[in-house]
Amino acid sequence: MSTYTYNVTGMSCGHCENAVKEEVSNLPGVSNIEVSADKGLLTFEHDGAAGELTDQQVIDAVDEAGYEATRA
Amino acid sequence: MSTYTYNVTGMSCGHCENAVKEEVSNLPGVSNIEVSADKGLLTFEHDGAAGELTDQQVIDAVDEAGYEATRA
């Protein structure tokens, strides 16, 4: 299990947090997703047994939700 | 057709607008719903043929979405 942390810009409310959480939850091996609009942060655990997870996959998932992520 | 306008506090983004729009769209006889988080406004048309629409129904619908409405 590895912990991933990303800065996410543009989130303003709980709806935004849920939109990010929903998209990131579709990535394989991801669990314990935490999103804070106030802090502009996304953190989650990734189980390596589910395969490699690249920054681009996370950035794309957050982009799908309508926001911009960068690895923290 | 009558136009109704309400001030709505607490909306911060397009997700908030959609949440309000969705709840208000469930009210009978309502159409042309416009919601602006920036302006804090909700406007819509109401067809009297669908029956009476009270402020309380609108306030309750907006409350369901998580926000507070007052008749403008």
N, CA and C atoms of all chains as a GROMACS GRO file, in nm:
protein
  432
    1MET      N    1   0.085  -0.120   0.000
    1MET     CA    2   0.000   0.000   0.000
    1MET      C    3   0.088   0.124   0.000
    2SER      N    4   0.064   0.213  -0.094
    2SER     CA    5   0.135   0.341  -0.098
    2SER      C    6   0.034   0.454  -0.084
    3THR      N    7   0.078   0.562  -0.021
    3THR     CA    8  -0.007   0.680  -0.009
    3THR      C    9   0.032   0.782  -0.115
    4TYR      N   10  -0.066   0.830  -0.188
    4TYR     CA   11  -0.045   0.931  -0.292
    4TYR      C   12  -0.110   1.061  -0.248
    5THR      N   13  -0.041   1.172  -0.274
    5THR     CA   14  -0.098   1.303  -0.241
    5THR      C   15  -0.084   1.396  -0.362
    6TYR      N   16  -0.192   1.463  -0.396
    6TYR     CA   17  -0.194   1.559  -0.508
    6TYR      C   18  -0.255   1.690  -0.463
    7ASN      N   19  -0.201   1.799  -0.517
    7ASN     CA   20  -0.266   1.929  -0.504
    7ASN      C   21  -0.371   1.938  -0.614
    8VAL      N   22  -0.490   1.984  -0.578
    8VAL     CA   23  -0.598   1.999  -0.675
    8VAL      C   24  -0.652   2.142  -0.666
    9THR      N   25  -0.649   2.213  -0.778
    9THR     CA   26  -0.698   2.351  -0.778
    9THR      C   27  -0.838   2.359  -0.834
   10GLY      N   28  -0.915   2.454  -0.786
   10GLY     CA   29  -1.045   2.486  -0.843
   10GLY      C   30  -1.165   2.432  -0.767
   11MET      N   31  -1.142   2.344  -0.670
   11MET     CA   32  -1.256   2.290  -0.595
   11MET      C   33  -1.306   2.395  -0.496
   12SER      N   34  -1.440   2.411  -0.490
   12SER     CA   35  -1.495   2.513  -0.400
   12SER      C   36  -1.591   2.459  -0.295
   13CYS      N   37  -1.636   2.335  -0.310
   13CYS     CA   38  -1.741   2.287  -0.217
   13CYS      C   39  -1.742   2.135  -0.212
   14GLY      N   40  -1.834   2.084  -0.132
   14GLY     CA   41  -1.845   1.939  -0.116
   14GLY      C   42  -1.884   1.867  -0.243
   15HIS      N   43  -1.960   1.934  -0.332
   15HIS     CA   44  -1.994   1.872  -0.459
   15HIS      C   45  -1.868   1.849  -0.541
   16CYS      N   46  -1.778   1.948  -0.537
   16CYS     CA   47  -1.652   1.937  -0.610
   16CYS      C   48  -1.571   1.820  -0.554
   17GLU      N   49  -1.564   1.812  -0.422
   17GLU     CA   50  -1.491   1.702  -0.358
   17GLU      C   51  -1.547   1.567  -0.404
   18ASN      N   52  -1.679   1.556  -0.406
   18ASN     CA   53  -1.741   1.429  -0.446
   18ASN      C   54  -1.714   1.396  -0.592
   19ALA      N   55  -1.712   1.499  -0.677
   19ALA     CA   56  -1.685   1.476  -0.819
   19ALA      C   57  -1.544   1.418  -0.836
   20VAL      N   58  -1.448   1.475  -0.764
   20VAL     CA   59  -1.310   1.425  -0.770
   20VAL      C   60  -1.302   1.283  -0.713
   21LYS      N   61  -1.366   1.264  -0.598
   21LYS     CA   62  -1.363   1.134  -0.532
   21LYS      C   63  -1.419   1.025  -0.624
   22GLU      N   64  -1.528   1.056  -0.692
   22GLU     CA   65  -1.594   0.959  -0.778
   22GLU      C   66  -1.504   0.918  -0.894
   23GLU      N   67  -1.439   1.017  -0.956
   23GLU     CA   68  -1.353   0.984  -1.070
   23GLU      C   69  -1.231   0.904  -1.025
   24VAL      N   70  -1.171   0.945  -0.914
   24VAL     CA   71  -1.050   0.876  -0.866
   24VAL      C   72  -1.084   0.734  -0.820
   25SER      N   73  -1.206   0.715  -0.771
   25SER     CA   74  -1.245   0.582  -0.723
   25SER      C   75  -1.253   0.481  -0.836
   26ASN      N   76  -1.258   0.530  -0.961
   26ASN     CA   77  -1.262   0.439  -1.076
   26ASN      C   78  -1.124   0.383  -1.112
   27LEU      N   79  -1.020   0.440  -1.053
   27LEU     CA   80  -0.885   0.391  -1.082
   27LEU      C   81  -0.861   0.260  -1.008
   28PRO      N   82  -0.791   0.164  -1.072
   28PRO     CA   83  -0.772   0.033  -1.010
   28PRO      C   84  -0.681   0.037  -0.888
   29GLY      N   85  -0.723  -0.029  -0.781
   29GLY     CA   86  -0.639  -0.043  -0.663
   29GLY      C   87  -0.641   0.073  -0.567
   30VAL      N   88  -0.730   0.169  -0.591
   30VAL     CA   89  -0.735   0.291  -0.508
   30VAL      C   90  -0.836   0.273  -0.395
   31SER      N   91  -0.798   0.319  -0.275
   31SER     CA   92  -0.889   0.313  -0.161
   31SER      C   93  -0.860   0.430  -0.067
   32ASN      N   94  -0.945   0.446   0.033
   32ASN     CA   95  -0.930   0.551   0.135
   32ASN      C   96  -0.906   0.689   0.074
   33ILE      N   97  -0.990   0.724  -0.022
   33ILE     CA   98  -0.976   0.853  -0.090
   33ILE      C   99  -1.025   0.965   0.003
   34GLU      N  100  -0.939   1.065   0.019
   34GLU     CA  101  -0.977   1.184   0.097
   34GLU      C  102  -0.958   1.305   0.008
   35VAL      N  103  -1.058   1.391   0.002
   35VAL     CA  104  -1.050   1.512  -0.080
   35VAL      C  105  -1.091   1.632   0.004
   36SER      N  106  -1.011   1.738   0.001
   36SER     CA  107  -1.044   1.860   0.074
   36SER      C  108  -1.042   1.979  -0.021
   37ALA      N  109  -1.159   2.041  -0.038
   37ALA     CA  110  -1.166   2.162  -0.120
   37ALA      C  111  -1.091   2.276  -0.050
   38ASP      N  112  -1.106   2.284   0.082
   38ASP     CA  113  -1.039   2.390   0.159
   38ASP      C  114  -0.888   2.384   0.142
   39LYS      N  115  -0.834   2.265   0.158
   39LYS     CA  116  -0.688   2.249   0.151
   39LYS      C  117  -0.639   2.231   0.009
   40GLY      N  118  -0.729   2.202  -0.084
   40GLY     CA  119  -0.688   2.176  -0.221
   40GLY      C  120  -0.605   2.049  -0.232
   41LEU      N  121  -0.648   1.946  -0.158
   41LEU     CA  122  -0.569   1.823  -0.152
   41LEU      C  123  -0.653   1.700  -0.184
   42LEU      N  124  -0.586   1.606  -0.248
   42LEU     CA  125  -0.640   1.472  -0.273
   42LEU      C  126  -0.538   1.372  -0.221
   43THR      N  127  -0.580   1.281  -0.136
   43THR     CA  128  -0.491   1.173  -0.092
   43THR      C  129  -0.566   1.040  -0.103
   44PHE      N  130  -0.492   0.935  -0.129
   44PHE     CA  131  -0.553   0.802  -0.134
   44PHE      C  132  -0.444   0.697  -0.118
   45GLU      N  133  -0.486   0.576  -0.093
   45GLU     CA  134  -0.396   0.462  -0.087
   45GLU      C  135  -0.404   0.388  -0.219
   46HIS      N  136  -0.292   0.329  -0.258
   46HIS     CA  137  -0.292   0.247  -0.379
   46HIS      C  138  -0.228   0.112  -0.350
   47ASP      N  139  -0.298   0.008  -0.391
   47ASP     CA  140  -0.250  -0.128  -0.374
   47ASP      C  141  -0.174  -0.170  -0.500
   48GLY      N  142  -0.042  -0.183  -0.487
   48GLY     CA  143   0.043  -0.215  -0.602
   48GLY      C  144   0.004  -0.345  -0.671
   49ALA      N  145  -0.062  -0.435  -0.598
   49ALA     CA  146  -0.104  -0.563  -0.657
   49ALA      C  147  -0.204  -0.542  -0.769
   50ALA      N  148  -0.268  -0.424  -0.771
   50ALA     CA  149  -0.366  -0.393  -0.875
   50ALA      C  150  -0.299  -0.341  -1.002
   51GLY      N  151  -0.166  -0.331  -0.998
   51GLY     CA  152  -0.093  -0.280  -1.114
   51GLY      C  153  -0.041  -0.141  -1.089
   52GLU      N  154   0.040  -0.095  -1.184
   52GLU     CA  155   0.101   0.037  -1.170
   52GLU      C  156  -0.005   0.147  -1.182
   53LEU      N  157   0.016   0.254  -1.107
   53LEU     CA  158  -0.071   0.372  -1.120
   53LEU      C  159   0.019   0.491  -1.151
   54THR      N  160  -0.005   0.555  -1.265
   54THR     CA  161   0.080   0.668  -1.303
   54THR      C  162   0.015   0.800  -1.262
   55ASP      N  163   0.101   0.902  -1.246
   55ASP     CA  164   0.050   1.037  -1.220
   55ASP      C  165  -0.050   1.078  -1.327
   56GLN      N  166  -0.020   1.042  -1.452
   56GLN     CA  167  -0.108   1.085  -1.560
   56GLN      C  168  -0.249   1.029  -1.545
   57GLN      N  169  -0.260   0.905  -1.496
   57GLN     CA  170  -0.393   0.848  -1.474
   57GLN      C  171  -0.472   0.929  -1.370
   58VAL      N  172  -0.399   0.969  -1.266
   58VAL     CA  173  -0.465   1.046  -1.160
   58VAL      C  174  -0.502   1.185  -1.212
   59ILE      N  175  -0.407   1.247  -1.283
   59ILE     CA  176  -0.431   1.381  -1.340
   59ILE      C  177  -0.551   1.376  -1.436
   60ASP      N  178  -0.557   1.270  -1.516
   60ASP     CA  179  -0.668   1.256  -1.612
   60ASP      C  180  -0.801   1.237  -1.539
   61ALA      N  181  -0.801   1.159  -1.433
   61ALA     CA  182  -0.924   1.134  -1.357
   61ALA      C  183  -0.974   1.264  -1.295
   62VAL      N  184  -0.883   1.341  -1.238
   62VAL     CA  185  -0.921   1.469  -1.176
   62VAL      C  186  -0.969   1.566  -1.284
   63ASP      N  187  -0.904   1.561  -1.400
   63ASP     CA  188  -0.945   1.645  -1.513
   63ASP      C  189  -1.088   1.610  -1.558
   64GLU      N  190  -1.120   1.481  -1.558
   64GLU     CA  191  -1.256   1.437  -1.592
   64GLU      C  192  -1.358   1.503  -1.501
   65ALA      N  193  -1.319   1.520  -1.374
   65ALA     CA  194  -1.410   1.582  -1.278
   65ALA      C  195  -1.416   1.734  -1.296
   66GLY      N  196  -1.319   1.787  -1.373
   66GLY     CA  197  -1.320   1.930  -1.402
   66GLY      C  198  -1.217   2.012  -1.328
   67TYR      N  199  -1.114   1.944  -1.273
   67TYR     CA  200  -1.014   2.014  -1.192
   67TYR      C  201  -0.873   1.974  -1.235
   68GLU      N  202  -0.775   2.048  -1.182
   68GLU     CA  203  -0.637   2.026  -1.221
   68GLU      C  204  -0.557   1.974  -1.102
   69ALA      N  205  -0.492   1.860  -1.122
   69ALA     CA  206  -0.412   1.800  -1.016
   69ALA      C  207  -0.264   1.802  -1.050
   70THR      N  208  -0.180   1.821  -0.948
   70THR     CA  209  -0.036   1.806  -0.962
   70THR      C  210   0.013   1.726  -0.843
   71ARG      N  211   0.112   1.640  -0.867
   71ARG     CA  212   0.165   1.558  -0.759
   71ARG      C  213   0.223   1.648  -0.650
   72ALA      N  214   0.187   1.625  -0.526
   72ALA     CA  215   0.233   1.710  -0.415
   72ALA      C  216   0.369   1.663  -0.367
   73MET      N  217  -4.850   3.200  -1.701
   73MET     CA  218  -4.708   3.184  -1.665
   73MET      C  219  -4.665   3.301  -1.575
   74SER      N  220  -4.609   3.268  -1.462
   74SER     CA  221  -4.554   3.371  -1.374
   74SER      C  222  -4.406   3.346  -1.355
   75THR      N  223  -4.330   3.453  -1.340
   75THR     CA  224  -4.187   3.441  -1.313
   75THR      C  225  -4.163   3.455  -1.163
   76TYR      N  226  -4.087   3.363  -1.109
   76TYR     CA  227  -4.053   3.366  -0.967
   76TYR      C  228  -3.903   3.390  -0.954
   77THR      N  229  -3.865   3.471  -0.857
   77THR     CA  230  -3.724   3.497  -0.831
   77THR      C  231  -3.696   3.483  -0.682
   78TYR      N  232  -3.589   3.409  -0.652
   78TYR     CA  233  -3.548   3.388  -0.513
   78TYR      C  234  -3.400   3.416  -0.498
   79ASN      N  235  -3.363   3.472  -0.383
   79ASN     CA  236  -3.223   3.480  -0.346
   79ASN      C  237  -3.185   3.347  -0.281
   80VAL      N  238  -3.070   3.294  -0.321
   80VAL     CA  239  -3.023   3.167  -0.264
   80VAL      C  240  -2.880   3.187  -0.214
   81THR      N  241  -2.859   3.159  -0.086
   81THR     CA  242  -2.726   3.177  -0.028
   81THR      C  243  -2.653   3.043  -0.018
   82GLY      N  244  -2.522   3.049  -0.032
   82GLY     CA  245  -2.439   2.932  -0.006
   82GLY      C  246  -2.388   2.859  -0.128
   83MET      N  247  -2.441   2.892  -0.247
   83MET     CA  248  -2.394   2.823  -0.367
   83MET      C  249  -2.256   2.877  -0.406
   84SER      N  250  -2.166   2.786  -0.442
   84SER     CA  251  -2.030   2.831  -0.477
   84SER      C  252  -1.986   2.790  -0.617
   85CYS      N  253  -2.058   2.700  -0.682
   85CYS     CA  254  -2.009   2.650  -0.811
   85CYS      C  255  -2.121   2.590  -0.895
   86GLY      N  256  -2.084   2.542  -1.012
   86GLY     CA  257  -2.182   2.485  -1.102
   86GLY      C  258  -2.251   2.362  -1.047
   87HIS      N  259  -2.179   2.285  -0.962
   87HIS     CA  260  -2.244   2.169  -0.901
   87HIS      C  261  -2.358   2.213  -0.810
   88CYS      N  262  -2.334   2.322  -0.738
   88CYS     CA  263  -2.436   2.377  -0.649
   88CYS      C  264  -2.557   2.421  -0.730
   89GLU      N  265  -2.530   2.490  -0.840
   89GLU     CA  266  -2.638   2.536  -0.927
   89GLU      C  267  -2.721   2.416  -0.976
   90ASN      N  268  -2.653   2.310  -1.017
   90ASN     CA  269  -2.723   2.193  -1.068
   90ASN      C  270  -2.807   2.125  -0.960
   91ALA      N  271  -2.754   2.124  -0.837
   91ALA     CA  272  -2.827   2.061  -0.726
   91ALA      C  273  -2.957   2.137  -0.702
   92VAL      N  274  -2.950   2.270  -0.705
   92VAL     CA  275  -3.071   2.351  -0.686
   92VAL      C  276  -3.167   2.331  -0.803
   93LYS      N  277  -3.113   2.335  -0.924
   93LYS     CA  278  -3.196   2.321  -1.044
   93LYS      C  279  -3.270   2.187  -1.041
   94GLU      N  280  -3.200   2.082  -1.001
   94GLU     CA  281  -3.261   1.950  -1.000
   94GLU      C  282  -3.378   1.942  -0.902
   95GLU      N  283  -3.358   1.996  -0.782
   95GLU     CA  284  -3.466   1.990  -0.682
   95GLU      C  285  -3.586   2.074  -0.725
   96VAL      N  286  -3.557   2.194  -0.777
   96VAL     CA  287  -3.667   2.283  -0.817
   96VAL      C  288  -3.743   2.226  -0.936
   97SER      N  289  -3.673   2.151  -1.022
   97SER     CA  290  -3.738   2.093  -1.139
   97SER      C  291  -3.843   1.989  -1.101
   98ASN      N  292  -3.836   1.939  -0.977
   98ASN     CA  293  -3.935   1.841  -0.931
   98ASN      C  294  -4.068   1.906  -0.893
   99LEU      N  295  -4.070   2.039  -0.880
   99LEU     CA  296  -4.194   2.107  -0.843
   99LEU      C  297  -4.288   2.112  -0.964
  100PRO      N  298  -4.419   2.094  -0.942
  100PRO     CA  299  -4.512   2.089  -1.054
  100PRO      C  300  -4.527   2.223  -1.125
  101GLY      N  301  -4.525   2.219  -1.257
  101GLY     CA  302  -4.552   2.339  -1.337
  101GLY      C  303  -4.435   2.432  -1.355
  102VAL      N  304  -4.315   2.391  -1.311
  102VAL     CA  305  -4.198   2.477  -1.317
  102VAL      C  306  -4.120   2.453  -1.447
  103SER      N  307  -4.073   2.560  -1.509
  103SER     CA  308  -3.992   2.549  -1.631
  103SER      C  309  -3.895   2.666  -1.639
  104ASN      N  310  -3.804   2.658  -1.736
  104ASN     CA  311  -3.705   2.766  -1.759
  104ASN      C  312  -3.630   2.806  -1.632
  105ILE      N  313  -3.581   2.706  -1.562
  105ILE     CA  314  -3.510   2.733  -1.436
  105ILE      C  315  -3.371   2.787  -1.467
  106GLU      N  316  -3.338   2.900  -1.405
  106GLU     CA  317  -3.205   2.958  -1.417
  106GLU      C  318  -3.148   2.974  -1.277
  107VAL      N  319  -3.025   2.929  -1.257
  107VAL     CA  320  -2.962   2.940  -1.126
  107VAL      C  321  -2.823   2.999  -1.144
  108SER      N  322  -2.791   3.100  -1.064
  108SER     CA  323  -2.658   3.161  -1.070
  108SER      C  324  -2.595   3.161  -0.931
  109ALA      N  325  -2.485   3.087  -0.920
  109ALA     CA  326  -2.411   3.088  -0.792
  109ALA      C  327  -2.350   3.225  -0.769
  110ASP      N  328  -2.298   3.286  -0.876
  110ASP     CA  329  -2.235   3.418  -0.865
  110ASP      C  330  -2.331   3.522  -0.810
  111LYS      N  331  -2.450   3.524  -0.870
  111LYS     CA  332  -2.549   3.626  -0.830
  111LYS      C  333  -2.631   3.583  -0.711
  112GLY      N  334  -2.626   3.452  -0.675
  112GLY     CA  335  -2.709   3.402  -0.566
  112GLY      C  336  -2.856   3.410  -0.600
  113LEU      N  337  -2.889   3.378  -0.724
  113LEU     CA  338  -3.027   3.392  -0.770
  113LEU      C  339  -3.082   3.263  -0.831
  114LEU      N  340  -3.210   3.244  -0.808
  114LEU     CA  341  -3.287   3.136  -0.872
  114LEU      C  342  -3.408   3.201  -0.937
  115THR      N  343  -3.429   3.178  -1.066
  115THR     CA  344  -3.551   3.226  -1.131
  115THR      C  345  -3.611   3.110  -1.211
  116PHE      N  346  -3.742   3.112  -1.223
  116PHE     CA  347  -3.809   3.010  -1.305
  116PHE      C  348  -3.948   3.060  -1.341
  117GLU      N  349  -4.008   2.994  -1.436
  117GLU     CA  350  -4.147   3.020  -1.474
  117GLU      C  351  -4.235   2.916  -1.406
  118HIS      N  352  -4.357   2.958  -1.374
  118HIS     CA  353  -4.453   2.863  -1.319
  118HIS      C  354  -4.585   2.873  -1.393
  119ASP      N  355  -4.634   2.759  -1.433
  119ASP     CA  356  -4.763   2.751  -1.503
  119ASP      C  357  -4.873   2.727  -1.400
  120GLY      N  358  -4.957   2.827  -1.380
  120GLY     CA  359  -5.063   2.819  -1.279
  120GLY      C  360  -5.158   2.703  -1.302
  121ALA      N  361  -5.167   2.656  -1.426
  121ALA     CA  362  -5.256   2.544  -1.457
  121ALA      C  363  -5.213   2.417  -1.384
  122ALA      N  364  -5.086   2.414  -1.340
  122ALA     CA  365  -5.034   2.297  -1.268
  122ALA      C  366  -5.069   2.302  -1.120
  123GLY      N  367  -5.140   2.409  -1.079
  123GLY     CA  368  -5.177   2.424  -0.939
  123GLY      C  369  -5.095   2.532  -0.872
  124GLU      N  370  -5.132   2.564  -0.748
  124GLU     CA  371  -5.064   2.671  -0.675
  124GLU      C  372  -4.922   2.627  -0.638
  125LEU      N  373  -4.831   2.723  -0.638
  125LEU     CA  374  -4.695   2.697  -0.592
  125LEU      C  375  -4.666   2.797  -0.481
  126THR      N  376  -4.634   2.744  -0.363
  126THR     CA  377  -4.608   2.834  -0.249
  126THR      C  378  -4.459   2.858  -0.232
  127ASP      N  379  -4.427   2.972  -0.168
  127ASP     CA  380  -4.287   3.000  -0.136
  127ASP      C  381  -4.226   2.885  -0.055
  128GLN      N  382  -4.307   2.829   0.034
  128GLN     CA  383  -4.254   2.723   0.120
  128GLN      C  384  -4.210   2.602   0.038
  129GLN      N  385  -4.283   2.571  -0.067
  129GLN     CA  386  -4.243   2.458  -0.152
  129GLN      C  387  -4.108   2.483  -0.217
  130VAL      N  388  -4.089   2.607  -0.261
  130VAL     CA  389  -3.962   2.643  -0.325
  130VAL      C  390  -3.849   2.643  -0.221
  131ILE      N  391  -3.877   2.703  -0.106
  131ILE     CA  392  -3.778   2.708   0.002
  131ILE      C  393  -3.738   2.566   0.044
  132ASP      N  394  -3.838   2.477   0.054
  132ASP     CA  395  -3.811   2.338   0.092
  132ASP      C  396  -3.728   2.266  -0.014
  133ALA      N  397  -3.758   2.292  -0.141
  133ALA     CA  398  -3.682   2.228  -0.250
  133ALA      C  399  -3.537   2.272  -0.247
  134VAL      N  400  -3.515   2.401  -0.228
  134VAL     CA  401  -3.378   2.454  -0.223
  134VAL      C  402  -3.307   2.400  -0.099
  135ASP      N  403  -3.381   2.387   0.009
  135ASP     CA  404  -3.325   2.332   0.133
  135ASP      C  405  -3.281   2.186   0.112
  136GLU      N  406  -3.360   2.112   0.036
  136GLU     CA  407  -3.323   1.973   0.003
  136GLU      C  408  -3.186   1.968  -0.067
  137ALA      N  409  -3.161   2.069  -0.150
  137ALA     CA  410  -3.034   2.076  -0.222
  137ALA      C  411  -2.921   2.122  -0.130
  138GLY      N  412  -2.958   2.176  -0.012
  138GLY     CA  413  -2.856   2.216   0.085
  138GLY      C  414  -2.834   2.366   0.096
  139TYR      N  415  -2.930   2.445   0.046
  139TYR     CA  416  -2.914   2.590   0.045
  139TYR      C  417  -3.038   2.659   0.099
  140GLU      N  418  -3.024   2.792   0.123
  140GLU     CA  419  -3.133   2.868   0.181
  140GLU      C  420  -3.186   2.969   0.080
  141ALA      N  421  -3.316   2.963   0.056
  141ALA     CA  422  -3.379   3.054  -0.038
  141ALA      C  423  -3.473   3.150   0.033
  142THR      N  424  -3.478   3.273  -0.016
  142THR     CA  425  -3.578   3.370   0.028
  142THR      C  426  -3.636   3.437  -0.097
  143ARG      N  427  -3.765   3.468  -0.092
  143ARG     CA  428  -3.830   3.531  -0.208
  143ARG      C  429  -3.765   3.667  -0.233
  144ALA      N  430  -3.726   3.694  -0.357
  144ALA     CA  431  -3.658   3.821  -0.388
  144ALA      C  432  -3.761   3.931  -0.410
   0.00000   0.00000   0.00000
